[in-house]
């Protein structure tokens, strides 16, 4: 479900709301109660909800078992040495 950002034009209150894409935009501000809430233009975040979402679902080849692999790149922050860490040395 997408997470949208809202801001009240009356009091300046800012908030996030998790809504279906088909839901109508919120209009009433929870802080001041006025119908001045406006959806902000931003990169909408989303949450994968429910079972069946795994790290390996969208990987292929040798990258499928990154967490289980004993390679040295799995212990570095970037995971592949792209940042210049010890994984590339």
PyMOL commands that set and color helices and strands:
alter all, ss='L'
color gray80, all
select helices_A, chain A and resi 61-63+72-75+86-88
alter helices_A, ss='H'
color red, helices_A
select strands_A, chain A and resi 2-8+14-19+37-39+45-46
alter strands_A, ss='S'
color yellow, strands_A
deselect
rebuild
show_as cartoon
